[in-house]
Amino acid sequence: MFNDAQQVFLGAVPPTAVAFFVVATVVSATVPGQVIVDAGAKAVSRDAHPIQPGFGWLADRGLPLRTMNDYHGFVDVSAGSPSPRVGDRVVIVPNHVCPTVNLYDELVIVEDGQVVDTWPVAARGRNG
């Protein structure tokens, strides 16, 4: 129901059909061609597509979330796109939405830039 980067990459849905995002903040831009965001594997699933590189992309810039550790994601900005700056909020489209949803206790529902509701994730922590 939410769609994700893998479904877009496979051509199943257009990018405009994605309805789930992880919002992160740029925390470092000291390495040329890279920015670091405060969303890693504990915020975005580690599921990778066998053909598509990375773990998702920045929705407004198309920049790939190339790699990550537990708490930080490393975004490749070497493609010539304007680099986000430290403190900028960025929106990540995860590769695989299903395990990413399960990382959260609740989802924040936004319409036209306004928070309109929160939905509890009923299956949170019920992996076993």
CYANA upper distance limits for C-alpha pairs under 8 A (distance plus 0.5 A):
  1 MET  CA     19 ALA  CA      8.39
  2 PHE  CA     17 ALA  CA      8.29
  2 PHE  CA     18 VAL  CA      6.29
  2 PHE  CA     19 ALA  CA      5.25
  2 PHE  CA     20 PHE  CA      5.96
  2 PHE  CA     97 VAL  CA      7.66
  3 ASN  CA      7 GLN  CA      6.80
  3 ASN  CA      8 VAL  CA      8.29
  3 ASN  CA     13 VAL  CA      8.12
  3 ASN  CA     17 ALA  CA      7.26
  3 ASN  CA     18 VAL  CA      5.40
  3 ASN  CA     19 ALA  CA      6.96
  3 ASN  CA     20 PHE  CA      7.61
  3 ASN  CA     97 VAL  CA      7.25
  4 ASP  CA      8 VAL  CA      7.03
  4 ASP  CA     18 VAL  CA      6.31
  4 ASP  CA     19 ALA  CA      8.46
  4 ASP  CA     20 PHE  CA      7.75
  4 ASP  CA     93 VAL  CA      6.83
  4 ASP  CA     94 PRO  CA      6.48
  4 ASP  CA     95 ASN  CA      6.17
  4 ASP  CA     96 HIS  CA      6.23
  4 ASP  CA     97 VAL  CA      6.06
  5 ALA  CA      9 PHE  CA      6.54
  5 ALA  CA     15 PRO  CA      8.40
  5 ALA  CA     18 VAL  CA      8.43
  5 ALA  CA     56 GLY  CA      6.37
  5 ALA  CA     57 TRP  CA      7.98
  5 ALA  CA     93 VAL  CA      6.50
  5 ALA  CA     94 PRO  CA      6.35
  5 ALA  CA     95 ASN  CA      4.94
  5 ALA  CA     96 HIS  CA      7.25
  6 GLN  CA     10 LEU  CA      6.64
  6 GLN  CA     49 HIS  CA      7.17
  6 GLN  CA     52 GLN  CA      8.38
  6 GLN  CA     95 ASN  CA      5.69
  6 GLN  CA     96 HIS  CA      6.93
  7 GLN  CA     11 GLY  CA      6.79
  7 GLN  CA     12 ALA  CA      5.78
  7 GLN  CA     13 VAL  CA      6.53
  8 VAL  CA     12 ALA  CA      6.41
  8 VAL  CA     13 VAL  CA      5.63
  8 VAL  CA     14 PRO  CA      6.14
  8 VAL  CA     15 PRO  CA      6.36
  9 PHE  CA     52 GLN  CA      7.82
 13 VAL  CA     17 ALA  CA      6.61
 13 VAL  CA     18 VAL  CA      8.46
 14 PRO  CA     18 VAL  CA      8.15
 18 VAL  CA     93 VAL  CA      8.25
 20 PHE  CA     93 VAL  CA      7.44
 20 PHE  CA     97 VAL  CA      7.77
 21 PHE  CA     91 VAL  CA      6.62
 21 PHE  CA     92 ILE  CA      5.95
 21 PHE  CA     93 VAL  CA      5.63
 21 PHE  CA     94 PRO  CA      7.45
 22 VAL  CA     43 ALA  CA      7.91
 22 VAL  CA     44 VAL  CA      7.84
 22 VAL  CA     91 VAL  CA      6.27
 22 VAL  CA     92 ILE  CA      5.52
 22 VAL  CA     93 VAL  CA      7.19
 22 VAL  CA     94 PRO  CA      7.93
 23 VAL  CA     89 ARG  CA      7.21
 23 VAL  CA     90 VAL  CA      6.25
 23 VAL  CA     91 VAL  CA      5.11
 23 VAL  CA     92 ILE  CA      6.65
 24 ALA  CA     37 VAL  CA      6.55
 24 ALA  CA     38 ASP  CA      6.23
 24 ALA  CA     39 ALA  CA      6.25
 24 ALA  CA     89 ARG  CA      6.12
 24 ALA  CA     90 VAL  CA      5.85
 24 ALA  CA     91 VAL  CA      6.87
 24 ALA  CA     92 ILE  CA      7.83
 25 THR  CA     37 VAL  CA      5.85
 25 THR  CA     38 ASP  CA      6.18
 25 THR  CA     39 ALA  CA      8.29
 25 THR  CA     86 VAL  CA      8.06
 25 THR  CA     87 GLY  CA      6.35
 25 THR  CA     88 ASP  CA      6.17
 25 THR  CA     89 ARG  CA      4.94
 25 THR  CA     90 VAL  CA      6.50
 26 VAL  CA     35 VAL  CA      7.18
 26 VAL  CA     36 ILE  CA      6.23
 26 VAL  CA     37 VAL  CA      4.79
 26 VAL  CA     38 ASP  CA      7.06
 26 VAL  CA     84 PRO  CA      7.66
 26 VAL  CA     85 ARG  CA      7.03
 26 VAL  CA     86 VAL  CA      5.33
 26 VAL  CA     87 GLY  CA      5.80
 26 VAL  CA     88 ASP  CA      6.00
 26 VAL  CA     89 ARG  CA      6.93
 26 VAL  CA     90 VAL  CA      7.71
 27 VAL  CA     35 VAL  CA      8.12
 27 VAL  CA     36 ILE  CA      6.21
 27 VAL  CA     37 VAL  CA      5.88
 27 VAL  CA     38 ASP  CA      6.87
 27 VAL  CA     86 VAL  CA      5.73
 27 VAL  CA     87 GLY  CA      6.79
 28 SER  CA     35 VAL  CA      6.15
 28 SER  CA     36 ILE  CA      5.53
 28 SER  CA     37 VAL  CA      7.58
 28 SER  CA     85 ARG  CA      8.42
 28 SER  CA     86 VAL  CA      6.17
 29 ALA  CA     34 GLN  CA      6.89
 29 ALA  CA     35 VAL  CA      5.05
 29 ALA  CA     36 ILE  CA      6.99
 29 ALA  CA     85 ARG  CA      7.18
 29 ALA  CA     86 VAL  CA      6.82
 30 THR  CA     34 GLN  CA      8.27
 30 THR  CA     35 VAL  CA      7.90
 31 VAL  CA     35 VAL  CA      7.56
 32 PRO  CA     78 SER  CA      8.26
 33 GLY  CA     76 ASP  CA      6.53
 33 GLY  CA     77 VAL  CA      5.22
 33 GLY  CA     78 SER  CA      4.75
 33 GLY  CA     79 ALA  CA      8.45
 34 GLN  CA     74 PHE  CA      7.09
 34 GLN  CA     75 VAL  CA      6.00
 34 GLN  CA     76 ASP  CA      5.38
 34 GLN  CA     77 VAL  CA      5.70
 34 GLN  CA     78 SER  CA      7.37
 35 VAL  CA     74 PHE  CA      6.47
 35 VAL  CA     75 VAL  CA      5.77
 35 VAL  CA     76 ASP  CA      7.41
 35 VAL  CA     77 VAL  CA      7.58
 35 VAL  CA     83 SER  CA      8.08
 35 VAL  CA     84 PRO  CA      7.92
 36 ILE  CA     72 HIS  CA      6.93
 36 ILE  CA     73 GLY  CA      6.08
 36 ILE  CA     74 PHE  CA      5.20
 36 ILE  CA     75 VAL  CA      6.60
 37 VAL  CA     72 HIS  CA      6.06
 37 VAL  CA     73 GLY  CA      5.64
 37 VAL  CA     74 PHE  CA      7.06
 37 VAL  CA     75 VAL  CA      8.00
 38 ASP  CA     71 TYR  CA      6.59
 38 ASP  CA     72 HIS  CA      5.27
 38 ASP  CA     73 GLY  CA      6.97
 39 ALA  CA     43 ALA  CA      5.77
 39 ALA  CA     44 VAL  CA      7.24
 39 ALA  CA     71 TYR  CA      6.11
 39 ALA  CA     72 HIS  CA      5.40
 39 ALA  CA     73 GLY  CA      5.95
 40 GLY  CA     44 VAL  CA      6.41
 40 GLY  CA     68 MET  CA      5.72
 40 GLY  CA     69 ASN  CA      6.00
 40 GLY  CA     70 ASP  CA      5.44
 40 GLY  CA     71 TYR  CA      4.75
 40 GLY  CA     72 HIS  CA      4.59
 40 GLY  CA     73 GLY  CA      5.17
 41 ALA  CA     45 SER  CA      6.14
 41 ALA  CA     46 ARG  CA      6.24
 41 ALA  CA     68 MET  CA      6.88
 41 ALA  CA     69 ASN  CA      6.49
 41 ALA  CA     70 ASP  CA      5.09
 41 ALA  CA     71 TYR  CA      6.86
 41 ALA  CA     72 HIS  CA      8.00
 41 ALA  CA     73 GLY  CA      8.30
 42 LYS  CA     70 ASP  CA      6.02
 42 LYS  CA     71 TYR  CA      6.75
 42 LYS  CA    103 LEU  CA      7.33
 43 ALA  CA     71 TYR  CA      8.09
 43 ALA  CA    100 THR  CA      7.42
 43 ALA  CA    103 LEU  CA      6.98
 43 ALA  CA    104 TYR  CA      8.49
 44 VAL  CA     55 PHE  CA      8.28
 44 VAL  CA     94 PRO  CA      6.65
 44 VAL  CA    100 THR  CA      5.84
 44 VAL  CA    103 LEU  CA      8.28
 45 SER  CA     55 PHE  CA      7.91
 45 SER  CA     94 PRO  CA      7.51
 45 SER  CA     95 ASN  CA      7.92
 45 SER  CA     96 HIS  CA      7.04
 45 SER  CA     97 VAL  CA      8.06
 45 SER  CA     99 PRO  CA      6.33
 45 SER  CA    100 THR  CA      5.34
 46 ARG  CA     55 PHE  CA      6.88
 47 ASP  CA     55 PHE  CA      7.06
 47 ASP  CA     95 ASN  CA      7.07
 47 ASP  CA     96 HIS  CA      6.62
 48 ALA  CA     52 GLN  CA      8.03
 48 ALA  CA     53 PRO  CA      7.84
 48 ALA  CA     54 GLY  CA      6.77
 48 ALA  CA     55 PHE  CA      5.85
 48 ALA  CA     95 ASN  CA      6.93
 48 ALA  CA     96 HIS  CA      8.20
 49 HIS  CA     53 PRO  CA      7.44
 49 HIS  CA     54 GLY  CA      8.20
 49 HIS  CA     55 PHE  CA      8.20
 49 HIS  CA     95 ASN  CA      7.72
 53 PRO  CA     64 PRO  CA      8.04
 53 PRO  CA     66 ARG  CA      7.24
 54 GLY  CA     64 PRO  CA      6.65
 54 GLY  CA     65 LEU  CA      5.89
 54 GLY  CA     66 ARG  CA      4.69
 54 GLY  CA     67 THR  CA      6.41
 55 PHE  CA     64 PRO  CA      7.90
 55 PHE  CA     65 LEU  CA      5.97
 55 PHE  CA     66 ARG  CA      6.87
 55 PHE  CA     67 THR  CA      7.31
 55 PHE  CA     94 PRO  CA      6.67
 55 PHE  CA     95 ASN  CA      5.64
 56 GLY  CA     64 PRO  CA      6.41
 56 GLY  CA     65 LEU  CA      5.74
 56 GLY  CA     66 ARG  CA      8.26
 56 GLY  CA     92 ILE  CA      7.21
 56 GLY  CA     93 VAL  CA      5.89
 56 GLY  CA     94 PRO  CA      4.87
 56 GLY  CA     95 ASN  CA      5.00
 57 TRP  CA     61 ARG  CA      8.47
 57 TRP  CA     62 GLY  CA      6.13
 57 TRP  CA     63 LEU  CA      5.70
 57 TRP  CA     64 PRO  CA      4.64
 57 TRP  CA     65 LEU  CA      5.57
 57 TRP  CA     92 ILE  CA      6.08
 57 TRP  CA     93 VAL  CA      5.92
 57 TRP  CA     94 PRO  CA      7.32
 57 TRP  CA     95 ASN  CA      8.44
 58 LEU  CA     62 GLY  CA      5.70
 58 LEU  CA     63 LEU  CA      5.71
 58 LEU  CA     64 PRO  CA      6.95
 58 LEU  CA     65 LEU  CA      7.64
 58 LEU  CA     90 VAL  CA      7.07
 58 LEU  CA     91 VAL  CA      5.99
 58 LEU  CA     92 ILE  CA      5.02
 58 LEU  CA     93 VAL  CA      6.68
 59 ALA  CA     63 LEU  CA      8.28
 59 ALA  CA     90 VAL  CA      8.33
 59 ALA  CA     91 VAL  CA      6.03
 59 ALA  CA     92 ILE  CA      6.14
 59 ALA  CA     93 VAL  CA      6.34
 60 ASP  CA     90 VAL  CA      8.26
 60 ASP  CA     91 VAL  CA      7.48
 61 ARG  CA     81 SER  CA      7.79
 63 LEU  CA     75 VAL  CA      7.16
 63 LEU  CA     76 ASP  CA      6.70
 63 LEU  CA     77 VAL  CA      6.80
 63 LEU  CA     79 ALA  CA      8.44
 63 LEU  CA     81 SER  CA      8.24
 64 PRO  CA     75 VAL  CA      6.23
 64 PRO  CA     76 ASP  CA      6.23
 64 PRO  CA     77 VAL  CA      8.42
 65 LEU  CA     73 GLY  CA      6.91
 65 LEU  CA     74 PHE  CA      6.34
 65 LEU  CA     75 VAL  CA      5.02
 65 LEU  CA     76 ASP  CA      7.08
 66 ARG  CA     73 GLY  CA      8.06
 66 ARG  CA     74 PHE  CA      6.25
 66 ARG  CA     75 VAL  CA      6.01
 66 ARG  CA     76 ASP  CA      6.50
 67 THR  CA     73 GLY  CA      6.55
 67 THR  CA     74 PHE  CA      5.85
 67 THR  CA     75 VAL  CA      7.87
 68 MET  CA     72 HIS  CA      6.11
 68 MET  CA     73 GLY  CA      4.72
 68 MET  CA     74 PHE  CA      6.19
 69 ASN  CA     73 GLY  CA      7.07
 77 VAL  CA     81 SER  CA      6.68
 77 VAL  CA     82 PRO  CA      8.05
 77 VAL  CA     83 SER  CA      6.59
 84 PRO  CA     88 ASP  CA      6.70
 84 PRO  CA     90 VAL  CA      8.49
 94 PRO  CA    100 THR  CA      7.86
 96 HIS  CA    100 THR  CA      7.17
 97 VAL  CA    101 VAL  CA      6.53
 98 CYS  CA    102 ASN  CA      7.28
 99 PRO  CA    103 LEU  CA      7.30
100 THR  CA    104 TYR  CA      8.07
101 VAL  CA    107 LEU  CA      8.36
101 VAL  CA    121 VAL  CA      8.04
102 ASN  CA    121 VAL  CA      7.57
102 ASN  CA    123 ALA  CA      7.48
102 ASN  CA    124 ARG  CA      5.70
102 ASN  CA    125 GLY  CA      7.66
103 LEU  CA    124 ARG  CA      7.57
104 TYR  CA    121 VAL  CA      7.42
104 TYR  CA    124 ARG  CA      7.40
105 ASP  CA    120 PRO  CA      6.50
105 ASP  CA    121 VAL  CA      5.91
105 ASP  CA    124 ARG  CA      6.68
106 GLU  CA    118 THR  CA      6.87
106 GLU  CA    119 TRP  CA      5.83
106 GLU  CA    120 PRO  CA      4.67
106 GLU  CA    121 VAL  CA      5.65
107 LEU  CA    118 THR  CA      5.98
107 LEU  CA    119 TRP  CA      5.59
107 LEU  CA    120 PRO  CA      6.89
107 LEU  CA    121 VAL  CA      7.53
108 VAL  CA    115 VAL  CA      7.31
108 VAL  CA    116 VAL  CA      8.44
108 VAL  CA    117 ASP  CA      6.74
108 VAL  CA    118 THR  CA      5.07
108 VAL  CA    119 TRP  CA      7.10
109 ILE  CA    115 VAL  CA      6.25
109 ILE  CA    116 VAL  CA      6.26
109 ILE  CA    117 ASP  CA      5.56
109 ILE  CA    118 THR  CA      6.06
109 ILE  CA    119 TRP  CA      7.83
110 VAL  CA    114 GLN  CA      5.76
110 VAL  CA    115 VAL  CA      4.89
110 VAL  CA    116 VAL  CA      6.17
110 VAL  CA    117 ASP  CA      7.77
111 GLU  CA    115 VAL  CA      7.03
111 GLU  CA    116 VAL  CA      7.10
123 ALA  CA    127 ASN  CA      8.40
